Amino acid sequence: MTDSVAVVEYGSHTFRAGLAYNFPSDQEPRLVVPAAVRSIPPDGTAEQSAGGSQQNGRVLSEASQESVPVVEHGRITYWPGLEALLHYTLYQQLGWQIGEEGSVIMPEPLFTPRADREQLTQLAFEEFNMTGFFLCDQPVLSLYSVGKITGTVVDLGHCKTDISVIAEGQVNYHSTKRLLYGGADLDKLMASLLEQRGVKCGDPQRLKELCARASSPLSSSEDAAAGEVHTLPDGQSITIQGEGQQLAQALLNPSLLGKDLSDLPSATVTQIMQHPDGPTRKAFAENILLCGGGSCIPDLGTTFVTELQSVSPPSLQPAMCPCPDYMPEHTLKYSSWMGAAILSKMVFQQNQHITKLDYEEAGPMVVHKKCC
Protein backbone atom coordinates (compact mmCIF):
# COMPACT_ATOMS: atom_id res chain seq x y z
CA MET A 1 0.00 0.00 0.00
CA THR A 2 2.93 2.37 0.61
CA ASP A 3 3.42 2.80 -3.15
CA SER A 4 0.32 5.06 -3.16
CA VAL A 5 1.16 7.04 0.00
CA ALA A 6 1.95 10.72 -0.51
CA VAL A 7 3.81 12.76 2.11
CA VAL A 8 2.46 16.32 2.13
CA GLU A 9 3.67 19.09 4.44
CA TYR A 10 2.56 22.70 4.66
CA GLY A 11 4.71 25.48 6.08
CA SER A 12 4.66 29.26 6.28
CA HIS A 13 7.14 29.53 3.41
CA THR A 14 6.84 26.40 1.26
CA PHE A 15 4.52 23.50 0.51
CA ARG A 16 6.41 20.19 0.22
CA ALA A 17 5.25 16.89 -1.22
CA GLY A 18 6.51 13.59 -2.56
CA LEU A 19 6.03 9.84 -2.48
CA ALA A 20 7.07 7.54 0.33
CA TYR A 21 7.63 4.26 -1.50
CA ASN A 22 11.08 5.10 -2.95
CA PHE A 23 12.44 6.83 0.14
CA PRO A 24 15.21 7.54 1.12
CA SER A 25 15.99 9.35 -2.12
CA ASP A 26 17.75 12.58 -3.02
CA GLN A 27 14.81 13.31 -5.35
CA GLU A 28 12.31 13.60 -2.48
CA PRO A 29 10.45 15.70 -1.67
CA ARG A 30 10.03 16.11 -5.41
CA LEU A 31 7.77 19.16 -5.10
CA VAL A 32 8.65 22.31 -3.14
CA VAL A 33 6.52 25.33 -4.05
CA PRO A 34 5.63 28.62 -2.32
CA ALA A 35 2.82 28.24 0.21
CA ALA A 36 0.81 30.96 -1.52
CA VAL A 37 -1.83 31.37 -4.20
CA ARG A 38 -3.10 34.33 -6.20
CA SER A 39 -6.42 35.27 -7.70
CA ILE A 40 -7.09 35.28 -11.42
CA PRO A 41 -9.99 36.98 -13.20
CA PRO A 42 -13.05 34.83 -14.05
CA ASP A 43 -12.16 35.05 -17.76
CA GLY A 44 -8.78 33.45 -17.01
CA THR A 45 -6.82 36.10 -18.90
CA ALA A 46 -4.16 36.46 -16.23
CA GLU A 47 -0.84 34.85 -16.97
CA GLN A 48 -0.10 31.72 -14.99
CA SER A 49 3.25 31.43 -13.33
CA ALA A 50 5.64 28.73 -14.52
CA GLY A 51 4.32 25.43 -13.25
CA GLY A 52 1.14 27.16 -12.12
CA SER A 53 -2.23 25.48 -11.99
CA GLN A 54 -5.75 26.81 -11.94
CA GLN A 55 -8.06 25.31 -9.34
CA ASN A 56 -11.22 26.86 -7.90
CA GLY A 57 -10.35 30.19 -9.49
CA ARG A 58 -6.83 30.21 -8.05
CA VAL A 59 -3.36 29.52 -9.39
CA LEU A 60 -0.15 28.69 -7.67
CA SER A 61 2.25 31.56 -7.68
CA GLU A 62 5.73 32.58 -6.78
CA ALA A 63 5.61 34.98 -3.85
CA SER A 64 4.48 38.35 -5.22
CA GLN A 65 2.40 41.36 -4.26
CA GLU A 66 -0.66 39.55 -5.56
CA SER A 67 -0.09 36.32 -3.68
CA VAL A 68 -2.17 35.27 -0.70
CA PRO A 69 -0.33 33.27 2.01
CA VAL A 70 -1.96 29.97 2.89
CA VAL A 71 -0.09 29.41 6.17
CA GLU A 72 1.19 31.94 8.71
CA HIS A 73 3.20 31.03 11.81
CA GLY A 74 2.31 27.37 11.30
CA ARG A 75 -1.45 28.02 11.19
CA ILE A 76 -3.60 27.57 8.08
CA THR A 77 -5.11 30.99 7.39
CA TYR A 78 -6.60 30.50 3.91
CA TRP A 79 -8.36 27.17 3.47
CA PRO A 80 -9.41 27.62 -0.20
CA GLY A 81 -5.73 28.18 -0.98
CA LEU A 82 -4.74 25.01 0.86
CA GLU A 83 -7.33 23.04 -1.12
CA ALA A 84 -5.96 24.48 -4.37
CA LEU A 85 -2.40 23.55 -3.40
CA LEU A 86 -3.46 20.02 -2.47
CA HIS A 87 -5.30 19.55 -5.76
CA TYR A 88 -2.33 20.81 -7.76
CA THR A 89 0.07 18.63 -5.77
CA LEU A 90 -1.82 15.36 -5.70
CA TYR A 91 -3.39 15.28 -9.14
CA GLN A 92 -1.03 17.28 -11.33
CA GLN A 93 2.35 16.57 -9.71
CA LEU A 94 2.07 13.19 -7.97
CA GLY A 95 -0.07 11.50 -10.59
CA TRP A 96 -3.31 10.80 -8.76
CA GLN A 97 -6.38 10.17 -10.92
CA ILE A 98 -9.97 11.03 -10.06
CA GLY A 99 -11.51 7.90 -8.56
CA GLU A 100 -8.09 6.30 -8.00
CA GLU A 101 -6.81 8.32 -5.07
CA GLY A 102 -4.24 7.08 -2.56
CA SER A 103 -3.36 7.90 1.06
CA VAL A 104 -1.64 10.87 2.67
CA ILE A 105 0.53 11.28 5.75
CA MET A 106 0.93 14.87 6.87
CA PRO A 107 3.35 16.37 9.43
CA GLU A 108 1.40 18.54 11.85
CA PRO A 109 2.78 21.83 13.24
CA LEU A 110 2.83 22.25 17.00
CA PHE A 111 -0.23 23.83 18.62
CA THR A 112 -2.55 23.03 15.69
CA PRO A 113 -6.12 23.68 16.96
CA ARG A 114 -8.52 20.76 17.22
CA ALA A 115 -10.85 22.44 14.74
CA ASP A 116 -8.06 22.63 12.14
CA ARG A 117 -7.22 18.94 12.59
CA GLU A 118 -10.87 18.06 12.03
CA GLN A 119 -11.10 20.29 8.95
CA LEU A 120 -7.99 18.68 7.45
CA THR A 121 -9.53 15.26 8.01
CA GLN A 122 -12.79 16.36 6.43
CA LEU A 123 -10.90 17.68 3.39
CA ALA A 124 -9.03 14.40 3.06
CA PHE A 125 -12.11 12.22 2.78
CA GLU A 126 -14.84 14.49 1.47
CA GLU A 127 -12.94 16.61 -1.05
CA PHE A 128 -10.08 14.30 -2.06
CA ASN A 129 -11.62 10.85 -1.53
CA MET A 130 -8.43 9.57 0.13
CA THR A 131 -8.18 5.90 1.02
CA GLY A 132 -6.25 6.74 4.22
CA PHE A 133 -5.04 9.74 6.20
CA PHE A 134 -2.64 10.27 9.10
CA LEU A 135 -1.31 13.26 11.07
CA CYS A 136 1.79 13.30 13.30
CA ASP A 137 3.63 16.03 15.22
CA GLN A 138 6.41 17.67 13.22
CA PRO A 139 9.12 17.53 15.92
CA VAL A 140 8.50 13.83 16.55
CA LEU A 141 8.91 13.16 12.83
CA SER A 142 12.07 15.27 12.75
CA LEU A 143 13.63 13.01 15.37
CA TYR A 144 12.54 9.93 13.41
CA SER A 145 14.52 11.26 10.43
CA VAL A 146 17.76 10.81 12.39
CA GLY A 147 16.75 7.55 14.04
CA LYS A 148 15.79 8.95 17.46
CA ILE A 149 12.63 8.89 19.58
CA THR A 150 13.89 10.99 22.51
CA GLY A 151 15.59 14.35 22.31
CA THR A 152 15.20 18.09 21.84
CA VAL A 153 14.16 19.53 18.48
CA VAL A 154 14.95 23.15 17.62
CA ASP A 155 13.12 23.92 14.38
CA LEU A 156 14.30 27.13 12.68
CA GLY A 157 11.39 28.04 10.43
CA HIS A 158 10.44 30.95 8.20
CA CYS A 159 8.22 32.84 10.65
CA LYS A 160 8.75 30.91 13.88
CA THR A 161 11.26 28.94 15.89
CA ASP A 162 9.97 25.96 17.89
CA ILE A 163 11.77 24.29 20.79
CA SER A 164 10.30 20.86 21.60
CA VAL A 165 11.37 18.12 23.98
CA ILE A 166 10.34 14.61 22.92
CA ALA A 167 10.22 11.59 25.22
CA GLU A 168 9.67 8.15 23.67
CA GLY A 169 8.01 9.62 20.59
CA GLN A 170 5.68 11.96 22.50
CA VAL A 171 5.85 15.76 22.65
CA ASN A 172 6.10 17.13 26.18
CA TYR A 173 3.99 20.24 25.68
CA HIS A 174 4.83 21.60 29.14
CA SER A 175 8.43 21.93 27.95
CA THR A 176 7.68 23.24 24.47
CA LYS A 177 8.09 26.85 23.40
CA ARG A 178 7.42 28.84 20.24
CA LEU A 179 9.48 31.95 19.51
CA LEU A 180 7.93 34.26 16.93
CA TYR A 181 10.91 34.93 14.71
CA GLY A 182 12.63 33.10 11.89
CA GLY A 183 14.06 33.31 8.41
CA ALA A 184 11.71 36.08 7.31
CA ASP A 185 13.19 38.33 10.01
CA LEU A 186 16.68 37.59 8.72
CA ASP A 187 15.56 38.68 5.24
CA LYS A 188 14.54 42.06 6.67
CA LEU A 189 17.79 42.32 8.61
CA MET A 190 19.78 41.55 5.45
CA ALA A 191 18.02 44.36 3.58
CA SER A 192 18.50 46.75 6.50
CA LEU A 193 22.23 46.05 6.87
CA LEU A 194 22.79 46.62 3.16
CA GLU A 195 20.78 49.85 3.18
CA GLN A 196 23.09 51.17 5.90
CA ARG A 197 25.87 50.92 3.31
CA GLY A 198 23.71 52.46 0.60
CA VAL A 199 23.18 49.13 -1.19
CA LYS A 200 19.71 48.17 -2.40
CA CYS A 201 19.03 44.45 -2.85
CA GLY A 202 16.08 43.18 -4.85
CA ASP A 203 16.21 39.67 -3.36
CA PRO A 204 17.47 39.72 0.26
CA GLN A 205 16.19 36.18 0.87
CA ARG A 206 18.32 34.72 -1.90
CA LEU A 207 21.34 36.75 -0.78
CA LYS A 208 20.82 35.54 2.80
CA GLU A 209 20.91 31.93 1.58
CA LEU A 210 24.16 32.60 -0.27
CA CYS A 211 26.13 34.42 2.43
CA ALA A 212 24.76 33.54 5.90
CA ARG A 213 27.22 31.54 7.98
CA ALA A 214 28.39 31.15 11.56
CA SER A 215 32.07 31.45 12.37
CA SER A 216 34.57 32.55 15.00
CA PRO A 217 35.04 36.26 15.72
CA LEU A 218 38.53 36.12 14.20
CA SER A 219 37.42 34.70 10.88
CA SER A 220 34.46 37.07 10.84
CA SER A 221 36.77 40.09 11.07
CA GLU A 222 39.00 38.80 8.29
CA ASP A 223 36.06 38.08 6.03
CA ALA A 224 34.49 41.46 6.71
CA ALA A 225 37.73 43.22 5.81
CA ALA A 226 38.19 41.27 2.58
CA GLY A 227 34.58 41.28 1.48
CA GLU A 228 32.80 38.70 -0.66
CA VAL A 229 31.03 39.26 -3.96
CA HIS A 230 27.76 37.35 -4.50
CA THR A 231 25.81 37.34 -7.75
CA LEU A 232 22.05 36.91 -7.60
CA PRO A 233 20.01 35.08 -10.26
CA ASP A 234 18.90 38.43 -11.73
CA GLY A 235 22.56 39.33 -12.36
CA GLN A 236 22.93 41.80 -9.51
CA SER A 237 26.35 41.56 -7.79
CA ILE A 238 26.64 42.61 -4.15
CA THR A 239 29.71 42.76 -1.92
CA ILE A 240 29.12 41.32 1.55
CA GLN A 241 31.21 42.72 4.42
CA GLY A 242 30.34 40.67 7.47
CA GLU A 243 26.56 40.74 7.07
CA GLY A 244 26.52 36.94 6.70
CA GLN A 245 27.92 36.44 10.20
CA GLN A 246 25.50 38.99 11.62
CA LEU A 247 22.58 37.00 10.27
CA ALA A 248 23.75 33.85 12.03
CA GLN A 249 24.28 35.76 15.27
CA ALA A 250 20.77 37.20 15.04
CA LEU A 251 19.26 33.74 14.54
CA LEU A 252 20.78 32.63 17.84
CA ASN A 253 20.12 35.94 19.57
CA PRO A 254 16.78 37.45 18.47
CA SER A 255 17.38 40.60 20.51
CA LEU A 256 19.56 41.65 17.55
CA LEU A 257 16.36 41.59 15.51
CA GLY A 258 14.64 43.90 17.95
CA LYS A 259 12.76 41.02 19.58
CA ASP A 260 12.18 40.97 23.32
CA LEU A 261 13.26 37.33 23.57
CA SER A 262 16.06 35.46 25.30
CA ASP A 263 18.84 33.97 23.19
CA LEU A 264 18.09 30.60 21.61
CA PRO A 265 20.69 28.55 23.56
CA SER A 266 19.37 29.83 26.90
CA ALA A 267 15.75 29.25 25.86
CA THR A 268 16.62 25.68 24.83
CA VAL A 269 18.28 24.88 28.15
CA THR A 270 15.35 26.40 30.02
CA GLN A 271 12.90 24.10 28.24
CA ILE A 272 15.07 21.04 28.93
CA MET A 273 15.39 21.90 32.62
CA GLN A 274 11.60 22.09 33.04
CA HIS A 275 11.41 18.30 32.97
CA PRO A 276 11.49 16.95 36.56
CA ASP A 277 13.50 13.79 35.87
CA GLY A 278 17.30 14.19 35.83
CA PRO A 279 18.18 11.22 33.56
CA THR A 280 15.50 12.30 31.08
CA ARG A 281 16.88 15.86 31.02
CA LYS A 282 20.29 14.38 30.30
CA ALA A 283 18.86 12.44 27.35
CA PHE A 284 17.17 15.58 26.03
CA ALA A 285 20.47 17.51 26.17
CA GLU A 286 22.55 14.77 24.55
CA ASN A 287 20.19 14.42 21.58
CA ILE A 288 19.59 17.91 20.20
CA LEU A 289 18.39 18.25 16.63
CA LEU A 290 18.76 21.60 14.86
CA CYS A 291 16.52 21.50 11.80
CA GLY A 292 14.45 23.61 9.43
CA GLY A 293 15.61 26.10 6.81
CA GLY A 294 17.82 28.00 9.24
CA SER A 295 19.83 24.85 10.00
CA CYS A 296 21.36 25.11 6.51
CA ILE A 297 23.58 27.99 7.65
CA PRO A 298 27.15 26.62 7.62
CA ASP A 299 28.69 25.96 11.06
CA LEU A 300 25.53 27.09 12.87
CA GLY A 301 25.21 23.74 14.65
CA THR A 302 28.76 23.92 16.00
CA THR A 303 28.25 27.46 17.25
CA PHE A 304 24.89 26.52 18.78
CA VAL A 305 26.36 23.61 20.75
CA THR A 306 29.25 25.76 21.99
CA GLU A 307 26.83 28.37 23.29
CA LEU A 308 24.58 25.69 24.78
CA GLN A 309 27.50 24.32 26.75
CA SER A 310 28.32 27.76 28.09
CA VAL A 311 24.84 28.25 29.57
CA SER A 312 24.12 24.66 30.69
CA PRO A 313 24.51 23.37 34.25
CA PRO A 314 27.29 20.81 34.85
CA SER A 315 24.73 17.98 34.87
CA LEU A 316 24.02 18.52 31.17
CA GLN A 317 26.38 17.79 28.30
CA PRO A 318 24.65 19.16 25.17
CA ALA A 319 25.40 17.36 21.91
CA MET A 320 23.90 17.34 18.43
CA CYS A 321 22.17 14.34 16.86
CA PRO A 322 24.23 13.12 13.91
CA CYS A 323 22.40 12.59 10.64
CA PRO A 324 22.73 8.99 9.37
CA ASP A 325 24.97 8.58 6.32
CA TYR A 326 22.23 6.84 4.34
CA MET A 327 19.88 9.84 4.57
CA PRO A 328 19.79 12.54 1.85
CA GLU A 329 21.97 15.64 2.22
CA HIS A 330 18.95 17.90 2.74
CA THR A 331 17.51 15.79 5.58
CA LEU A 332 17.79 18.49 8.26
CA LYS A 333 16.14 21.11 6.05
CA TYR A 334 13.15 18.83 5.45
CA SER A 335 13.48 16.67 8.56
CA SER A 336 9.77 16.36 9.42
CA TRP A 337 8.94 15.45 5.81
CA MET A 338 11.69 12.81 5.91
CA GLY A 339 10.41 11.43 9.20
CA ALA A 340 6.88 11.18 7.81
CA ALA A 341 8.15 9.19 4.81
CA ILE A 342 9.84 6.78 7.23
CA LEU A 343 6.81 6.50 9.53
CA SER A 344 4.42 5.90 6.62
CA LYS A 345 5.96 2.48 5.99
CA MET A 346 4.78 1.38 9.43
CA VAL A 347 1.52 3.32 9.85
CA PHE A 348 -0.16 2.18 6.65
CA GLN A 349 1.18 -1.37 6.63
CA GLN A 350 -0.08 -1.89 10.19
CA ASN A 351 -3.43 -0.13 9.54
CA GLN A 352 -2.85 2.52 12.19
CA HIS A 353 -4.14 5.31 9.92
CA ILE A 354 -7.65 6.73 9.54
CA THR A 355 -9.58 4.73 6.95
CA LYS A 356 -12.69 5.69 5.03
CA LEU A 357 -14.71 3.37 7.28
CA ASP A 358 -13.30 5.08 10.39
CA TYR A 359 -14.35 8.44 8.99
CA GLU A 360 -17.83 7.27 8.00
CA GLU A 361 -18.42 5.86 11.50
CA ALA A 362 -16.99 8.70 13.63
CA GLY A 363 -16.68 11.74 11.35
CA PRO A 364 -13.84 14.30 11.51
CA MET A 365 -13.39 13.84 15.27
CA VAL A 366 -11.83 10.43 14.61
CA VAL A 367 -8.53 12.26 14.06
CA HIS A 368 -8.21 12.86 17.81
CA LYS A 369 -8.45 9.13 18.46
CA LYS A 370 -6.29 7.76 15.65
CA CYS A 371 -3.71 10.59 15.47
CA CYS A 372 -3.05 11.49 19.08
FENSUL-V728784 format. One record per residue. N is the residue number from 1. RES is the residue in one small letter. SS is DSSP state (alpha for helix, beta for strand, coil for the rest). PHI is phi in whole degrees, 0 to 359 (none if undefined). D_LAST is the distance of its C-alpha to the last C-alpha in Angstrom with 2 decimals. Layout:
BEGIN
n: (N	N)
res: (RES	RES)
ss: (SS	SS)
phi: (PHI	PHI)
d_last: (D_LAST	D_LAST)
END
This chain:
BEGIN
n: (1	2	3	4	5	6	7	8	9	10	11	12	13	14	15	16	17	18	19	20	21	22	23	24	25	26	27	28	29	30	31	32	33	34	35	36	37	38	39	40	41	42	43	44	45	46	47	48	49	50	51	52	53	54	55	56	57	58	59	60	61	62	63	64	65	66	67	68	69	70	71	72	73	74	75	76	77	78	79	80	81	82	83	84	85	86	87	88	89	90	91	92	93	94	95	96	97	98	99	100	101	102	103	104	105	106	107	108	109	110	111	112	113	114	115	116	117	118	119	120	121	122	123	124	125	126	127	128	129	130	131	132	133	134	135	136	137	138	139	140	141	142	143	144	145	146	147	148	149	150	151	152	153	154	155	156	157	158	159	160	161	162	163	164	165	166	167	168	169	170	171	172	173	174	175	176	177	178	179	180	181	182	183	184	185	186	187	188	189	190	191	192	193	194	195	196	197	198	199	200	201	202	203	204	205	206	207	208	209	210	211	212	213	214	215	216	217	218	219	220	221	222	223	224	225	226	227	228	229	230	231	232	233	234	235	236	237	238	239	240	241	242	243	244	245	246	247	248	249	250	251	252	253	254	255	256	257	258	259	260	261	262	263	264	265	266	267	268	269	270	271	272	273	274	275	276	277	278	279	280	281	282	283	284	285	286	287	288	289	290	291	292	293	294	295	296	297	298	299	300	301	302	303	304	305	306	307	308	309	310	311	312	313	314	315	316	317	318	319	320	321	322	323	324	325	326	327	328	329	330	331	332	333	334	335	336	337	338	339	340	341	342	343	344	345	346	347	348	349	350	351	352	353	354	355	356	357	358	359	360	361	362	363	364	365	366	367	368	369	370	371	372)
res: (m	t	d	s	v	a	v	v	e	y	g	s	h	t	f	r	a	g	l	a	y	n	f	p	s	d	q	e	p	r	l	v	v	p	a	a	v	r	s	i	p	p	d	g	t	a	e	q	s	a	g	g	s	q	q	n	g	r	v	l	s	e	a	s	q	e	s	v	p	v	v	e	h	g	r	i	t	y	w	p	g	l	e	a	l	l	h	y	t	l	y	q	q	l	g	w	q	i	g	e	e	g	s	v	i	m	p	e	p	l	f	t	p	r	a	d	r	e	q	l	t	q	l	a	f	e	e	f	n	m	t	g	f	f	l	c	d	q	p	v	l	s	l	y	s	v	g	k	i	t	g	t	v	v	d	l	g	h	c	k	t	d	i	s	v	i	a	e	g	q	v	n	y	h	s	t	k	r	l	l	y	g	g	a	d	l	d	k	l	m	a	s	l	l	e	q	r	g	v	k	c	g	d	p	q	r	l	k	e	l	c	a	r	a	s	s	p	l	s	s	s	e	d	a	a	a	g	e	v	h	t	l	p	d	g	q	s	i	t	i	q	g	e	g	q	q	l	a	q	a	l	l	n	p	s	l	l	g	k	d	l	s	d	l	p	s	a	t	v	t	q	i	m	q	h	p	d	g	p	t	r	k	a	f	a	e	n	i	l	l	c	g	g	g	s	c	i	p	d	l	g	t	t	f	v	t	e	l	q	s	v	s	p	p	s	l	q	p	a	m	c	p	c	p	d	y	m	p	e	h	t	l	k	y	s	s	w	m	g	a	a	i	l	s	k	m	v	f	q	q	n	q	h	i	t	k	l	d	y	e	e	a	g	p	m	v	v	h	k	k	c	c)
ss: (coil	alpha	alpha	alpha	beta	beta	beta	beta	beta	beta	coil	coil	coil	beta	beta	beta	beta	beta	beta	coil	coil	coil	coil	coil	coil	coil	coil	coil	coil	coil	beta	beta	beta	beta	coil	beta	beta	beta	beta	coil	coil	coil	coil	coil	coil	coil	coil	coil	coil	coil	coil	coil	coil	beta	beta	coil	coil	beta	beta	beta	coil	coil	coil	coil	coil	coil	beta	beta	beta	coil	beta	beta	coil	coil	beta	beta	coil	coil	alpha	alpha	alpha	alpha	alpha	alpha	alpha	alpha	alpha	alpha	alpha	alpha	alpha	alpha	alpha	coil	coil	coil	coil	coil	coil	coil	coil	coil	beta	beta	beta	beta	beta	beta	coil	coil	coil	coil	coil	alpha	alpha	alpha	alpha	alpha	alpha	alpha	alpha	alpha	alpha	alpha	alpha	alpha	alpha	coil	coil	coil	coil	beta	beta	beta	beta	beta	beta	alpha	alpha	alpha	alpha	alpha	alpha	alpha	alpha	coil	coil	coil	coil	coil	beta	beta	beta	beta	beta	beta	coil	coil	coil	coil	beta	beta	beta	beta	beta	beta	beta	coil	coil	beta	beta	coil	alpha	alpha	alpha	coil	beta	beta	beta	coil	coil	coil	alpha	alpha	alpha	alpha	alpha	alpha	alpha	alpha	alpha	alpha	alpha	alpha	alpha	coil	coil	coil	coil	coil	coil	coil	coil	alpha	alpha	alpha	alpha	alpha	alpha	alpha	alpha	coil	beta	coil	coil	coil	alpha	alpha	alpha	alpha	alpha	alpha	alpha	alpha	alpha	alpha	coil	beta	beta	beta	beta	coil	coil	coil	coil	coil	beta	beta	beta	beta	coil	coil	alpha	alpha	alpha	alpha	alpha	alpha	alpha	alpha	alpha	alpha	coil	alpha	alpha	alpha	alpha	coil	coil	coil	coil	coil	coil	alpha	alpha	alpha	alpha	alpha	alpha	alpha	alpha	alpha	alpha	coil	coil	coil	coil	alpha	alpha	alpha	alpha	alpha	alpha	alpha	alpha	alpha	coil	beta	beta	beta	beta	coil	alpha	alpha	alpha	alpha	coil	beta	coil	alpha	alpha	alpha	alpha	alpha	alpha	alpha	alpha	alpha	alpha	alpha	alpha	coil	coil	coil	coil	coil	coil	coil	coil	beta	coil	coil	coil	coil	coil	coil	coil	coil	coil	coil	coil	coil	coil	coil	alpha	alpha	alpha	alpha	alpha	alpha	alpha	alpha	alpha	alpha	alpha	alpha	alpha	coil	coil	coil	coil	coil	coil	beta	beta	alpha	alpha	alpha	alpha	alpha	alpha	alpha	alpha	alpha	alpha	alpha	alpha	alpha	alpha	alpha	coil	coil)
phi: (none	293	289	249	269	258	256	234	226	253	222	291	251	227	244	239	206	184	252	271	294	257	270	281	209	291	272	245	290	285	236	227	232	301	275	207	227	220	285	231	298	302	280	70	279	292	287	273	290	301	77	287	209	274	202	56	77	231	230	292	210	295	304	208	296	273	285	247	294	268	228	225	53	80	246	291	247	220	293	301	293	297	298	295	296	296	297	301	293	286	270	266	254	259	86	295	239	302	90	231	286	248	245	225	247	228	298	246	300	301	65	293	297	302	297	291	297	292	292	298	295	297	301	303	263	268	261	244	53	293	278	199	210	209	245	209	302	304	296	297	295	300	295	304	296	248	77	239	236	227	162	241	251	246	259	266	264	283	240	207	232	252	247	229	253	240	239	52	79	236	287	268	292	291	244	244	220	247	252	275	202	185	299	298	290	292	300	295	295	302	297	293	296	290	297	296	259	78	253	253	246	280	218	297	296	296	295	302	296	281	247	296	196	257	201	288	304	295	293	297	296	296	295	296	291	282	79	227	260	241	251	277	303	278	95	289	253	227	271	259	236	96	297	300	292	294	295	296	298	292	294	272	224	296	298	289	263	83	267	273	225	286	293	297	301	295	296	295	296	300	294	296	289	288	285	286	266	300	301	291	301	298	294	299	289	275	226	261	245	261	221	91	302	293	290	285	296	303	67	294	299	296	295	298	295	301	288	300	297	286	248	269	291	302	288	251	235	301	209	272	287	285	272	304	297	281	276	299	299	268	303	292	294	242	299	291	297	299	297	294	298	292	295	302	294	265	301	280	290	262	56	268	275	278	260	301	296	303	293	296	278	242	76	302	292	298	299	286	270	272	235	256)
d_last: (22.48	21.45	24.73	23.39	20.04	20.22	18.35	18.46	17.80	19.10	20.61	23.21	25.97	25.25	23.37	22.82	22.59	23.75	23.45	21.67	24.29	26.94	24.90	25.92	28.57	30.37	30.31	26.55	25.10	28.14	27.57	27.34	28.60	28.75	25.90	28.60	30.63	34.06	35.97	38.89	41.71	41.74	44.66	42.62	45.41	43.25	43.01	39.73	38.56	38.74	35.97	35.16	34.08	34.69	31.99	32.10	34.91	33.17	33.69	31.93	33.86	34.50	33.95	36.99	38.29	37.41	33.80	30.93	27.80	24.59	22.28	23.31	21.76	18.47	18.38	19.49	22.82	24.57	22.75	25.93	26.23	22.75	23.65	26.96	25.52	23.18	26.21	28.42	26.04	25.11	28.47	31.02	29.72	27.58	29.82	27.85	30.21	29.95	29.12	28.03	24.64	22.11	18.38	16.48	13.80	13.28	12.57	11.03	13.22	12.43	12.66	12.03	12.74	10.92	14.12	14.04	10.72	12.41	15.64	14.54	13.36	16.69	18.60	17.34	18.66	21.40	23.00	22.45	22.32	19.79	19.58	15.93	13.14	10.06	8.38	7.75	8.94	12.73	13.95	12.05	13.60	16.82	17.15	16.66	19.58	21.87	20.80	19.08	15.90	17.29	19.14	19.60	19.00	21.49	20.93	24.22	23.60	26.05	25.57	23.31	22.79	19.50	19.65	16.50	16.61	14.28	14.63	13.94	11.32	9.39	10.50	12.89	13.02	16.29	17.87	16.80	19.46	20.29	23.99	25.36	27.63	27.65	29.71	31.00	32.65	34.31	35.74	37.38	38.65	40.13	42.00	43.19	44.52	46.43	47.87	49.30	51.37	52.30	50.15	48.21	45.32	44.07	40.85	39.65	36.20	37.89	40.34	37.59	36.02	39.50	40.67	37.85	37.96	37.83	40.95	43.30	45.56	48.58	47.37	46.14	49.67	51.28	49.05	49.60	53.34	53.47	51.11	49.14	49.63	46.62	47.12	44.59	44.14	46.43	49.18	49.10	49.90	48.88	49.91	47.24	48.62	45.83	43.31	40.93	40.74	40.34	37.22	35.60	36.75	35.28	31.84	31.88	33.68	32.67	35.58	37.72	35.98	36.94	33.50	33.44	30.89	31.28	31.64	28.61	29.57	30.00	26.73	24.92	26.77	26.09	22.30	22.73	25.14	22.85	21.18	23.39	23.70	26.50	25.71	22.11	23.64	26.06	23.44	21.77	25.29	26.38	23.55	23.56	22.62	24.40	23.15	23.37	26.68	28.37	28.00	30.64	33.34	35.67	35.79	33.14	31.12	34.29	35.18	31.72	31.85	35.43	34.57	31.58	34.01	36.47	34.18	32.35	33.63	35.44	32.61	30.47	31.48	29.39	29.19	27.59	25.48	27.82	26.84	27.66	30.92	29.63	27.18	28.63	30.45	28.14	24.97	24.50	25.11	22.40	20.26	16.77	18.32	19.81	16.69	15.02	18.28	18.13	14.61	15.56	18.27	16.02	13.15	15.80	18.40	16.34	15.04	11.31	11.11	11.61	15.34	18.00	18.47	14.89	15.45	18.95	18.04	15.22	15.66	13.47	11.26	9.91	7.47	5.48	5.93	6.02	3.78	0.00)
END
